Amino acid sequence: MSQSHTNDNSAKASLAERIARKDQLIVLGAVGVVVAMSGIYTVAGVGMNMSALEMTRMAAPFGGRMNMSPEVTWTLSYGTLVGLMWWIMMIAMMTPSAAPTLLLFTALKRHGKDRTRASSYGALFLVGYLLMWALFAIAAAFLQWLLETIGLISGSLMTISSKALTGSVLLGVGLYQFSNLKNACLKHCRSPASFLSEHNRPGFSGALRMGAHHGGFCLGCCWALMALLFVGGIMNLFWITGLAIYVIAEKYVPNGVLLSRIAGVSCILAGGFYVLQSAV
């Protein structure tokens, strides 16, 4: 009886170890599902007056000027949908760039004393990361409502309707690319191992806090870039995809800092062009 009990315990331990060895695949698979579902939701434009595909076809390269659908009326339910749309769009855009840090975090947990719970720690890390972008989504939805209310954004296409404001946003984004805050946050995002070493916290609550902490650095690095969606179209798929690819490149290519500077100069030049145009 004792021998049978021992064998059962050994079998359970062996199964747990096999699962633990696959936890990175589990976390990566979960990330893939989250990104895929977020992408589908974004493209479908659930609750919006047009789908992202329709908005992409109608939008101009900078600040679409066409207005081929009726303006929307802001209600509590519509505002909630807009906030949800922003959050899900951020999940689709930003989660891939956080994947290396998330997978490294899961790998470190797998080699610790709680190795059988590594995938659970990874899930909490991801939740903490996405909660930070939920805060950004609320702020972005509020800003969208405010700009639409004062007539600076087309409610139908969700793009800035003023060349002066378009230029100002581009100039602001370009200048932020050279700021100390941008550089500090980008440094943390480019060094997952250093971040995890400096900000290590034990337990499930620690995993959640670490994810939120990393999300804070990521938000500090990329919030201005996300403001470009107001310029190119909040649901313009070309801009969504382009920004998502750029964020990954800025964080992980060898010359990411140089890429950040080039993007900054480009935005400043484009912003100056639009400001001059608005003055003519």
One Martini backbone bead per residue (centre of mass of N, CA, C, O) as a GRO file, in nm:
protein
  280
    1MET     BB    1   0.060   0.062  -0.022
    2SER     BB    2   0.304   0.248   0.012
    3GLN     BB    3   0.420   0.196  -0.270
    4SER     BB    4   0.173   0.303  -0.426
    5HIS     BB    5   0.178   0.588  -0.308
    6THR     BB    6   0.460   0.657  -0.411
    7ASN     BB    7   0.401   0.619  -0.713
    8ASP     BB    8   0.180   0.834  -0.732
    9ASN     BB    9   0.359   1.072  -0.647
   10SER     BB   10   0.567   1.038  -0.875
   11ALA     BB   11   0.369   1.075  -1.110
   12LYS     BB   12   0.276   1.359  -1.032
   13ALA     BB   13   0.556   1.489  -1.036
   14SER     BB   14   0.620   1.422  -1.330
   15LEU     BB   15   0.382   1.577  -1.454
   16ALA     BB   16   0.453   1.854  -1.338
   17GLU     BB   17   0.731   1.874  -1.476
   18ARG     BB   18   0.630   1.857  -1.767
   19ILE     BB   19   0.457   2.110  -1.751
   20ALA     BB   20   0.682   2.305  -1.664
   21ARG     BB   21   0.855   2.266  -1.930
   22LYS     BB   22   0.588   2.393  -2.097
   23ASP     BB   23   0.523   2.691  -2.000
   24GLN     BB   24   0.626   2.865  -2.235
   25LEU     BB   25   0.426   2.750  -2.439
   26ILE     BB   26   0.176   2.833  -2.287
   27VAL     BB   27   0.230   3.136  -2.280
   28LEU     BB   28   0.269   3.177  -2.584
   29GLY     BB   29  -0.010   3.071  -2.662
   30ALA     BB   30  -0.170   3.282  -2.500
   31VAL     BB   31  -0.059   3.527  -2.647
   32GLY     BB   32  -0.158   3.446  -2.928
   33VAL     BB   33  -0.459   3.446  -2.856
   34VAL     BB   34  -0.482   3.737  -2.759
   35VAL     BB   35  -0.382   3.875  -3.018
   36ALA     BB   36  -0.583   3.749  -3.217
   37MET     BB   37  -0.846   3.844  -3.078
   38SER     BB   38  -0.774   4.145  -3.082
   39GLY     BB   39  -0.744   4.171  -3.388
   40ILE     BB   40  -1.033   4.088  -3.463
   41TYR     BB   41  -1.176   4.307  -3.302
   42THR     BB   42  -1.043   4.548  -3.442
   43VAL     BB   43  -1.128   4.487  -3.735
   44ALA     BB   44  -1.443   4.472  -3.673
   45GLY     BB   45  -1.543   4.707  -3.491
   46VAL     BB   46  -1.694   4.676  -3.229
   47GLY     BB   47  -1.953   4.923  -3.208
   48MET     BB   48  -1.889   5.066  -3.453
   49ASN     BB   49  -1.974   5.240  -3.750
   50MET     BB   50  -1.703   5.097  -3.843
   51SER     BB   51  -1.470   4.924  -3.973
   52ALA     BB   52  -1.135   4.905  -4.013
   53LEU     BB   53  -1.143   4.853  -4.316
   54GLU     BB   54  -1.316   5.099  -4.391
   55MET     BB   55  -1.132   5.317  -4.263
   56THR     BB   56  -0.878   5.251  -4.427
   57ARG     BB   57  -0.998   5.316  -4.711
   58MET     BB   58  -1.081   5.628  -4.630
   59ALA     BB   59  -0.815   5.714  -4.534
   60ALA     BB   60  -0.569   5.924  -4.505
   61PRO     BB   61  -0.242   5.937  -4.429
   62PHE     BB   62  -0.312   6.231  -4.290
   63GLY     BB   63  -0.578   6.294  -4.164
   64GLY     BB   64  -0.862   6.226  -4.251
   65ARG     BB   65  -1.122   6.401  -4.460
   66MET     BB   66  -1.332   6.211  -4.491
   67ASN     BB   67  -1.719   6.201  -4.482
   68MET     BB   68  -1.928   5.909  -4.528
   69SER     BB   69  -2.042   5.921  -4.232
   70PRO     BB   70  -2.205   5.951  -3.958
   71GLU     BB   71  -2.205   6.091  -3.676
   72VAL     BB   72  -2.153   6.038  -3.348
   73THR     BB   73  -2.297   5.954  -3.030
   74TRP     BB   74  -2.230   6.017  -2.706
   75THR     BB   75  -2.227   5.762  -2.470
   76LEU     BB   76  -2.172   5.547  -2.226
   77SER     BB   77  -2.163   5.296  -2.409
   78TYR     BB   78  -1.980   5.415  -2.629
   79GLY     BB   79  -1.742   5.493  -2.445
   80THR     BB   80  -1.687   5.204  -2.352
   81LEU     BB   81  -1.625   5.093  -2.636
   82VAL     BB   82  -1.385   5.279  -2.693
   83GLY     BB   83  -1.212   5.191  -2.455
   84LEU     BB   84  -1.207   4.891  -2.539
   85MET     BB   85  -1.082   4.937  -2.816
   86TRP     BB   86  -0.817   5.055  -2.716
   87TRP     BB   87  -0.726   4.818  -2.541
   88ILE     BB   88  -0.731   4.592  -2.755
   89MET     BB   89  -0.538   4.736  -2.945
   90MET     BB   90  -0.299   4.740  -2.742
   91ILE     BB   91  -0.277   4.437  -2.710
   92ALA     BB   92  -0.210   4.377  -3.009
   93MET     BB   93   0.046   4.577  -3.022
   94MET     BB   94   0.215   4.520  -2.731
   95THR     BB   95   0.250   4.218  -2.655
   96PRO     BB   96   0.482   4.128  -2.848
   97SER     BB   97   0.700   4.323  -2.707
   98ALA     BB   98   0.663   4.158  -2.417
   99ALA     BB   99   0.739   3.858  -2.461
  100PRO     BB  100   1.042   3.831  -2.379
  101THR     BB  101   0.998   3.908  -2.080
  102LEU     BB  102   0.783   3.695  -2.014
  103LEU     BB  103   0.954   3.441  -2.086
  104LEU     BB  104   1.187   3.498  -1.893
  105PHE     BB  105   1.021   3.500  -1.636
  106THR     BB  106   0.917   3.208  -1.667
  107ALA     BB  107   1.198   3.072  -1.670
  108LEU     BB  108   1.283   3.165  -1.386
  109LYS     BB  109   1.048   3.029  -1.236
  110ARG     BB  110   1.114   2.736  -1.328
  111HIS     BB  111   1.401   2.756  -1.150
  112GLY     BB  112   1.246   2.768  -0.899
  113LYS     BB  113   1.048   2.678  -0.628
  114ASP     BB  114   0.780   2.748  -0.834
  115ARG     BB  115   0.786   2.577  -1.111
  116THR     BB  116   0.477   2.467  -1.125
  117ARG     BB  117   0.381   2.800  -1.145
  118ALA     BB  118   0.491   2.962  -1.391
  119SER     BB  119   0.238   3.013  -1.571
  120SER     BB  120   0.087   3.176  -1.355
  121TYR     BB  121   0.292   3.401  -1.330
  122GLY     BB  122   0.280   3.484  -1.627
  123ALA     BB  123  -0.018   3.566  -1.630
  124LEU     BB  124   0.009   3.792  -1.414
  125PHE     BB  125   0.211   3.961  -1.563
  126LEU     BB  126   0.026   4.019  -1.805
  127VAL     BB  127  -0.201   4.154  -1.650
  128GLY     BB  128  -0.034   4.390  -1.539
  129TYR     BB  129   0.047   4.502  -1.814
  130LEU     BB  130  -0.251   4.547  -1.927
  131LEU     BB  131  -0.351   4.745  -1.707
  132MET     BB  132  -0.182   4.987  -1.800
  133TRP     BB  133  -0.328   5.000  -2.083
  134ALA     BB  134  -0.607   5.062  -1.964
  135LEU     BB  135  -0.538   5.346  -1.867
  136PHE     BB  136  -0.472   5.454  -2.146
  137ALA     BB  137  -0.751   5.398  -2.275
  138ILE     BB  138  -0.910   5.593  -2.100
  139ALA     BB  139  -0.753   5.848  -2.183
  140ALA     BB  140  -0.799   5.822  -2.493
  141ALA     BB  141  -1.110   5.829  -2.487
  142PHE     BB  142  -1.133   6.105  -2.353
  143LEU     BB  143  -0.977   6.262  -2.571
  144GLN     BB  144  -1.163   6.190  -2.803
  145TRP     BB  145  -1.416   6.320  -2.688
  146LEU     BB  146  -1.301   6.608  -2.660
  147LEU     BB  147  -1.220   6.653  -2.962
  148GLU     BB  148  -1.503   6.603  -3.075
  149THR     BB  149  -1.658   6.822  -2.916
  150ILE     BB  150  -1.458   7.062  -3.049
  151GLY     BB  151  -1.398   6.964  -3.362
  152LEU     BB  152  -1.095   6.795  -3.407
  153ILE     BB  153  -1.265   6.530  -3.471
  154SER     BB  154  -1.367   6.273  -3.659
  155GLY     BB  155  -1.621   6.059  -3.576
  156SER     BB  156  -1.611   5.856  -3.819
  157LEU     BB  157  -1.272   5.832  -3.860
  158MET     BB  158  -1.085   5.914  -3.622
  159THR     BB  159  -0.958   6.207  -3.704
  160ILE     BB  160  -0.783   6.471  -3.752
  161SER     BB  161  -0.911   6.801  -3.882
  162SER     BB  162  -0.632   6.950  -3.814
  163LYS     BB  163  -0.333   7.067  -3.923
  164ALA     BB  164  -0.223   7.197  -3.667
  165LEU     BB  165  -0.266   6.949  -3.481
  166THR     BB  166  -0.112   6.749  -3.644
  167GLY     BB  167   0.161   6.899  -3.622
  168SER     BB  168   0.174   6.906  -3.310
  169VAL     BB  169   0.180   6.603  -3.262
  170LEU     BB  170   0.432   6.541  -3.427
  171LEU     BB  171   0.620   6.726  -3.269
  172GLY     BB  172   0.578   6.596  -2.991
  173VAL     BB  173   0.673   6.313  -3.066
  174GLY     BB  174   0.955   6.391  -3.167
  175LEU     BB  175   1.058   6.521  -2.900
  176TYR     BB  176   1.010   6.271  -2.712
  177GLN     BB  177   1.235   6.090  -2.846
  178PHE     BB  178   1.460   6.291  -2.679
  179SER     BB  179   1.388   6.221  -2.403
  180ASN     BB  180   1.462   6.104  -2.090
  181LEU     BB  181   1.214   5.926  -2.047
  182LYS     BB  182   1.233   5.764  -2.302
  183ASN     BB  183   1.521   5.652  -2.255
  184ALA     BB  184   1.468   5.509  -1.986
  185CYS     BB  185   1.237   5.320  -2.082
  186LEU     BB  186   1.387   5.191  -2.321
  187LYS     BB  187   1.610   5.060  -2.155
  188HIS     BB  188   1.425   4.860  -2.004
  189CYS     BB  189   1.294   4.728  -2.262
  190ARG     BB  190   1.590   4.631  -2.380
  191SER     BB  191   1.631   4.487  -2.067
  192PRO     BB  192   1.495   4.223  -1.930
  193ALA     BB  193   1.707   4.117  -1.727
  194SER     BB  194   1.746   4.379  -1.568
  195PHE     BB  195   1.458   4.422  -1.483
  196LEU     BB  196   1.417   4.148  -1.328
  197SER     BB  197   1.649   4.199  -1.127
  198GLU     BB  198   1.559   4.489  -1.008
  199HIS     BB  199   1.219   4.392  -0.987
  200ASN     BB  200   1.195   4.167  -0.793
  201ARG     BB  201   0.910   3.958  -0.696
  202PRO     BB  202   0.729   3.774  -0.489
  203GLY     BB  203   0.485   3.598  -0.593
  204PHE     BB  204   0.181   3.678  -0.721
  205SER     BB  205   0.184   3.982  -0.655
  206GLY     BB  206   0.466   4.025  -0.777
  207ALA     BB  207   0.392   3.954  -1.069
  208LEU     BB  208   0.183   4.177  -1.104
  209ARG     BB  209   0.376   4.415  -1.037
  210MET     BB  210   0.586   4.359  -1.257
  211GLY     BB  211   0.395   4.392  -1.495
  212ALA     BB  212   0.316   4.685  -1.427
  213HIS     BB  213   0.602   4.798  -1.433
  214HIS     BB  214   0.661   4.725  -1.726
  215GLY     BB  215   0.415   4.877  -1.838
  216GLY     BB  216   0.515   5.155  -1.749
  217PHE     BB  217   0.766   5.163  -1.928
  218CYS     BB  218   0.614   5.112  -2.194
  219LEU     BB  219   0.434   5.361  -2.174
  220GLY     BB  220   0.667   5.571  -2.158
  221CYS     BB  221   0.778   5.486  -2.444
  222CYS     BB  222   0.474   5.474  -2.630
  223TRP     BB  223   0.245   5.690  -2.598
  224ALA     BB  224   0.319   5.891  -2.825
  225LEU     BB  225   0.295   5.695  -3.061
  226MET     BB  226  -0.015   5.643  -3.015
  227ALA     BB  227  -0.097   5.939  -3.100
  228LEU     BB  228  -0.075   5.880  -3.413
  229LEU     BB  229  -0.367   5.768  -3.445
  230PHE     BB  230  -0.495   6.054  -3.466
  231VAL     BB  231  -0.361   6.103  -3.747
  232GLY     BB  232  -0.413   5.822  -3.920
  233GLY     BB  233  -0.609   5.652  -3.746
  234ILE     BB  234  -0.736   5.463  -3.501
  235MET     BB  235  -0.844   5.228  -3.736
  236ASN     BB  236  -0.581   5.212  -3.901
  237LEU     BB  237  -0.411   4.937  -4.010
  238PHE     BB  238  -0.146   5.059  -4.108
  239TRP     BB  239  -0.079   5.204  -3.839
  240ILE     BB  240  -0.104   4.971  -3.644
  241THR     BB  241   0.109   4.787  -3.777
  242GLY     BB  242   0.345   4.986  -3.795
  243LEU     BB  243   0.369   5.048  -3.489
  244ALA     BB  244   0.411   4.758  -3.390
  245ILE     BB  245   0.675   4.712  -3.549
  246TYR     BB  246   0.833   4.953  -3.441
  247VAL     BB  247   0.835   4.880  -3.140
  248ILE     BB  248   0.996   4.620  -3.172
  249ALA     BB  249   1.244   4.748  -3.310
  250GLU     BB  250   1.318   4.960  -3.090
  251LYS     BB  251   1.369   4.734  -2.862
  252TYR     BB  252   1.551   4.490  -3.042
  253VAL     BB  253   1.729   4.621  -3.218
  254PRO     BB  254   2.052   4.720  -3.217
  255ASN     BB  255   1.947   5.027  -3.338
  256GLY     BB  256   1.704   5.147  -3.167
  257VAL     BB  257   1.796   5.431  -3.083
  258LEU     BB  258   1.842   5.536  -3.368
  259LEU     BB  259   1.553   5.486  -3.462
  260SER     BB  260   1.429   5.688  -3.264
  261ARG     BB  261   1.567   5.938  -3.387
  262ILE     BB  262   1.458   5.914  -3.674
  263ALA     BB  263   1.162   5.933  -3.594
  264GLY     BB  264   1.181   6.209  -3.463
  265VAL     BB  265   1.270   6.370  -3.711
  266SER     BB  266   1.033   6.293  -3.893
  267CYS     BB  267   0.810   6.417  -3.715
  268ILE     BB  268   0.918   6.705  -3.714
  269LEU     BB  269   0.905   6.752  -4.019
  270ALA     BB  270   0.605   6.685  -4.056
  271GLY     BB  271   0.499   6.891  -3.851
  272GLY     BB  272   0.612   7.145  -3.985
  273PHE     BB  273   0.456   7.112  -4.249
  274TYR     BB  274   0.166   7.131  -4.123
  275VAL     BB  275   0.196   7.405  -3.988
  276LEU     BB  276   0.256   7.562  -4.249
  277GLN     BB  277  -0.005   7.485  -4.397
  278SER     BB  278  -0.201   7.617  -4.182
  279ALA     BB  279  -0.078   7.920  -4.245
  280VAL     BB  280  -0.172   7.948  -4.561
   0.00000   0.00000   0.00000
